[in-house]
């Protein structure tokens, strides 16, 4: 029996570990225990969601950003980025196309582009819901005031993704400019959950200067926050950022973290992210085998996909794109799962 099996069994039963035990999960990691936990994570996901994989249509509608995060390819100081903004009409067309593919969740993701005013953005949300009332709208547009979040919710937005990236103030300061703080990021997540959104948080695996203590803090913070969705992926460098020469995060360690999260949160919505598919061609399939149950193919227009580059090498065409929906469904089917046309809400969420 592997040395970590008692801790893995404890994690499955108690849904958490002590800080030192989380650290041990990494310092004593070994193939036998990793496979044991993977199998438990997959079994847990199937017990809660069956073999259904929820597809979300990702619309990356702007790559302008007011922030200057050190790891991000669309940071404001990157003058090599080719900037774009989609119009309301273009975004609605993306939703129409996705609806035709059977997608019932649209994820509007962008940099913190303040050109989109609250009233205009709320009207966009209302138009999407009017055209597709059976669909969910997910937003991923960064830090805003509580008042703005309330406006988005009242307009009909259902979910909000805001990765915390790292819960440690010390580590957060190593990855972000001084004007950004983990305290405000956490405030945003509290506000969003209190308002009634299905919320998503998450972190990078293998980000610069990350330690196992920092990772343990991330798991502890997520246990406290108890989000509906958790998005994690490996850090992948971008050539036009200060972290251009930093090593990328580990594929195997990312999968390991997915399995930990599935045991901690049996009913959480857990994506096999684009970053995971970028770092390994079979990354998303392996993510599913480690407990993931969401995939987000791109609905962005072809001419802008190569411009929304948070990191180098991002998969932007082929089976990542929603127009190759049949290819993606086939890949999911080959590992014994099925892509479903469903909103895919968190099992315990009810809109206020």
C-alpha positions in Angstrom: 0.0 0.0 0.0 1.3 3.5 -0.9 2.4 5.8 1.9 -0.3 8.3 1.2 -3.3 6.0 1.0 -4.5 6.8 4.6 -4.4 10.5 3.7 -6.3 9.9 0.5 -9.0 7.9 2.3 -9.2 10.7 4.9 -9.6 13.3 2.2 -12.5 11.3 0.6 -14.3 11.0 3.9 -13.6 14.4 5.6 -13.3 16.5 2.4 -10.2 18.3 3.7 -6.8 17.8 5.3 -4.6 19.8 7.6 -2.1 22.2 6.1 0.8 19.8 6.7 -1.1 16.9 5.3 -1.8 18.8 2.1 1.9 19.5 1.8 2.7 15.8 2.4 0.3 14.9 -0.5 2.9 16.6 -2.8 6.2 15.9 -1.1 5.4 12.2 -0.8 3.6 11.9 -4.1 4.2 8.6 -5.9 2.7 6.8 -8.9 0.8 4.1 -6.9 -1.0 6.6 -4.7 -1.6 8.9 -7.6 -3.4 6.2 -9.5 -5.4 5.2 -6.5 -6.6 8.8 -6.0 -7.3 9.2 -9.7 -9.6 6.2 -9.6 -11.4 7.5 -6.6 -11.8 10.9 -8.1 -13.2 9.5 -11.3 -15.5 7.3 -9.4 -16.7 10.3 -7.3 -17.4 12.4 -10.4 -19.4 9.6 -12.0 -21.4 9.0 -8.8 -22.5 12.7 -8.8 -22.8 13.5 -12.5 -22.8 10.2 -14.3 -20.8 10.1 -17.5 -22.1 13.5 -18.6 -19.6 16.1 -19.7 -20.9 19.6 -19.9 -19.8 21.8 -22.8 -19.6 25.6 -22.3 -19.3 27.9 -25.3 -16.4 30.3 -24.6 -16.6 33.8 -26.2 -13.4 35.7 -25.6 -14.9 39.1 -26.5 -12.0 41.5 -25.7 -8.3 41.3 -25.1 -8.0 44.8 -23.7 -7.1 44.8 -20.0 -6.5 47.6 -17.5 -4.3 45.3 -15.4 -0.6 44.4 -15.7 -0.4 40.9 -14.3 3.2 39.6 -14.8 2.1 36.2 -16.2 -0.5 37.3 -18.7 -0.1 37.8 -22.4 -2.9 40.5 -22.6 -1.4 42.6 -19.8 -1.8 46.3 -20.5 1.9 46.9 -21.0 2.3 44.3 -23.8 2.5 46.5 -26.8 2.9 43.5 -29.1 -0.6 42.2 -28.4 -3.0 42.8 -31.3 -6.0 44.2 -29.6 -9.6 43.7 -30.5 -13.2 44.1 -29.1 -16.3 42.2 -30.3 -19.4 44.2 -30.9 -22.8 43.3 -29.4 -23.9 41.9 -32.7 -20.8 39.7 -33.0 -21.2 38.3 -29.5 -24.9 37.5 -30.2 -23.9 35.8 -33.4 -21.4 33.7 -31.5 -24.3 32.7 -29.1 -26.6 31.8 -32.0 -23.9 29.6 -33.6 -23.2 27.9 -30.3 -26.9 27.3 -29.7 -27.0 25.5 -33.1 -24.2 23.2 -31.9 -26.3 22.3 -28.8 -24.4 24.5 -26.3 -26.6 25.8 -23.5 -24.0 27.8 -21.6 -22.2 30.8 -22.9 -19.1 32.1 -21.1 -18.3 35.7 -21.8 -14.6 36.1 -21.0 -12.3 39.1 -21.4 -9.7 41.3 -19.9 -10.8 44.0 -17.6 -11.9 46.3 -20.4 -13.7 49.3 -19.0 -14.9 50.4 -22.4 -17.9 48.1 -21.9 -20.1 50.2 -19.6 -22.4 48.5 -17.0 -25.6 49.5 -18.7 -24.5 48.3 -22.1 -23.1 45.1 -20.7 -26.3 44.4 -18.8 -28.3 45.0 -22.0 -26.1 42.5 -23.8 -26.9 39.9 -21.0 -30.6 40.6 -21.4 -30.4 40.1 -25.1 -28.7 36.8 -24.8 -31.3 35.6 -22.3 -34.1 36.9 -24.5 -32.8 35.0 -27.6 -31.9 31.9 -25.6 -34.0 31.7 -22.4 -33.0 28.1 -21.8 -29.3 29.0 -21.6 -27.0 30.0 -18.8 -24.8 33.1 -19.1 -21.4 32.9 -17.3 -19.2 36.0 -16.9 -15.5 36.2 -16.5 -14.5 39.8 -16.6 -12.5 40.3 -13.4 -12.8 42.6 -10.4 -15.7 44.9 -10.2 -17.7 46.7 -7.4 -20.5 44.9 -5.6 -22.9 47.3 -7.2 -21.8 46.3 -10.7 -22.0 42.6 -9.8 -25.6 43.1 -8.6 -26.5 44.8 -11.9 -25.1 41.8 -13.9 -27.1 39.4 -11.7 -30.3 41.4 -12.1 -29.8 41.5 -15.8 -29.8 37.7 -15.9 -26.2 36.4 -15.5 -26.1 33.1 -13.7 -22.4 32.4 -13.1 -19.2 34.3 -12.5 -15.7 32.9 -12.9 -12.9 34.7 -11.0 -9.8 32.7 -10.5 -8.0 33.7 -7.3 -4.7 32.4 -8.8 -3.1 32.1 -5.4 -4.6 32.7 -2.0 -1.3 33.7 -0.3 -0.8 37.5 -0.1 3.0 37.0 -0.3 2.7 34.9 -3.4 0.0 37.1 -5.0 2.3 40.1 -4.7 5.0 38.1 -6.7 2.6 37.6 -9.6 0.7 40.9 -9.7 1.4 44.7 -9.7 1.1 46.5 -6.4 -2.4 47.9 -7.1 -3.9 44.4 -7.2 -4.4 42.5 -3.9 -5.6 39.1 -2.9 -7.8 40.8 -0.3 -9.8 42.6 -3.0 -10.0 39.4 -5.1 -11.4 37.5 -2.2 -13.8 40.4 -1.5 -15.1 40.1 -5.0 -15.7 36.3 -4.6 -17.6 36.9 -1.3 -19.8 39.5 -2.9 -20.5 37.3 -5.9 -21.5 34.4 -3.8 -23.6 36.5 -1.5 -25.5 38.1 -4.4 -26.5 34.6 -5.6 -24.1 33.8 -8.5 -22.8 30.3 -9.0 -19.2 31.3 -8.5 -15.9 29.8 -9.8 -12.5 30.3 -8.3 -9.2 28.5 -9.0 -5.4 28.7 -9.3 -2.4 28.1 -11.5 -0.4 25.0 -10.9 3.3 25.6 -11.1 3.2 29.4 -11.3 6.4 31.2 -10.6 7.7 31.0 -7.0 4.8 28.6 -6.0 5.6 26.3 -3.1 3.7 23.4 -1.7 2.8 25.6 1.3 1.2 28.0 -1.1 -0.7 25.2 -2.8 -1.9 23.9 0.6 -3.2 27.4 1.3 -5.1 27.3 -2.0 -6.8 24.1 -1.0 -7.6 25.6 2.4 -9.0 28.7 0.9 -11.2 26.8 -1.5 -12.5 24.7 1.4 -13.5 27.9 3.2 -15.0 29.5 0.0 -16.9 26.4 -1.1 -17.4 27.5 -4.7 -19.7 25.9 -7.3 -16.9 25.7 -9.9 -13.1 25.4 -9.7 -10.9 26.1 -12.7 -7.2 25.2 -12.5 -4.6 24.8 -15.1 -0.8 24.6 -15.5 1.1 27.9 -15.7 2.3 28.3 -19.3 4.7 31.2 -20.0 4.1 33.9 -22.5 7.1 35.2 -24.5 6.1 38.9 -24.1 5.8 38.9 -20.3 8.3 39.2 -17.4 7.9 35.5 -16.8 9.0 34.5 -20.4 11.8 32.4 -19.1 10.0 30.7 -16.2 9.4 27.0 -16.4 5.9 25.9 -17.2 3.8 24.1 -14.7 3.7 20.3 -14.5 1.0 18.4 -16.5 1.1 15.5 -14.0 0.8 17.8 -11.0 -2.2 19.6 -12.5 -4.0 16.3 -13.0 -3.1 15.4 -9.4 -4.6 18.6 -8.2 -7.8 17.9 -10.2 -8.1 14.6 -8.4 -7.6 16.2 -5.0 -10.3 18.8 -5.8 -12.8 16.2 -6.9 -12.4 14.3 -3.6 -12.7 17.6 -1.7 -15.7 18.8 -3.7 -17.7 15.8 -5.0 -20.4 18.0 -6.7 -18.2 20.9 -7.9 -18.2 21.7 -11.6 -14.6 21.0 -12.6 -13.3 21.9 -16.0 -10.6 20.1 -18.0 -9.1 23.5 -19.1 -7.7 24.7 -22.4 -4.3 25.1 -20.7 -4.4 21.4 -19.8 -5.2 20.6 -23.5 -2.4 22.9 -24.6 0.3 21.4 -22.5 -0.6 17.8 -23.6 -2.8 16.8 -26.6 -4.7 14.4 -24.5 -4.9 16.7 -21.5 -8.6 17.2 -21.4 -9.3 13.5 -21.7 -7.0 12.8 -18.8 -8.6 15.6 -16.9 -11.9 13.8 -17.2 -10.3 10.6 -16.0 -9.1 12.6 -13.0 -12.6 13.9 -12.1 -13.3 16.8 -14.4 -16.7 17.1 -15.9 -16.7 20.4 -18.0 -15.0 21.4 -21.3 -15.1 24.8 -22.8 -14.7 24.9 -26.6 -14.2 28.3 -28.2 -17.0 30.1 -29.9 -14.9 33.2 -30.6 -14.7 34.3 -34.2 -11.8 32.6 -36.0 -10.0 35.9 -36.8 -9.6 36.8 -33.1 -8.8 33.4 -31.5 -5.0 33.8 -32.1 -5.2 37.2 -30.5 -6.6 36.1 -27.1 -3.3 34.6 -25.9 -2.9 34.6 -22.2 0.1 32.2 -22.7 2.1 30.8 -25.6 0.9 27.9 -27.7 -2.8 28.0 -26.8 -4.9 25.7 -28.8 -7.2 27.9 -30.8 -8.4 25.9 -33.8 -9.4 22.4 -34.7 -11.1 20.4 -32.0 -10.8 23.3 -29.5 -13.2 25.2 -31.7 -16.9 24.7 -31.3 -17.4 24.2 -35.1 -15.6 20.9 -34.7 -18.3 19.9 -32.2 -18.6 16.4 -33.6 -14.8 15.8 -33.2 -15.0 16.9 -29.6 -18.0 14.7 -28.9 -16.1 11.8 -30.5 -13.1 12.2 -28.3 -15.3 12.3 -25.2 -17.1 9.2 -26.3 -13.9 7.3 -26.9 -13.1 7.4 -23.2 -16.6 6.3 -22.2 -18.3 9.7 -21.6 -20.9 11.7 -23.5 -21.2 15.4 -24.2 -24.6 16.7 -23.1 -26.7 19.6 -24.3 -27.5 21.0 -20.9 -27.0 24.2 -18.9 -25.0 21.9 -16.5 -25.8 23.9 -13.3 -24.2 23.0 -10.0 -26.4 20.3 -8.4 -27.0 22.4 -5.3 -27.6 25.8 -6.8 -30.9 27.5 -6.9 -31.2 31.1 -8.3 -32.5 33.5 -5.7 
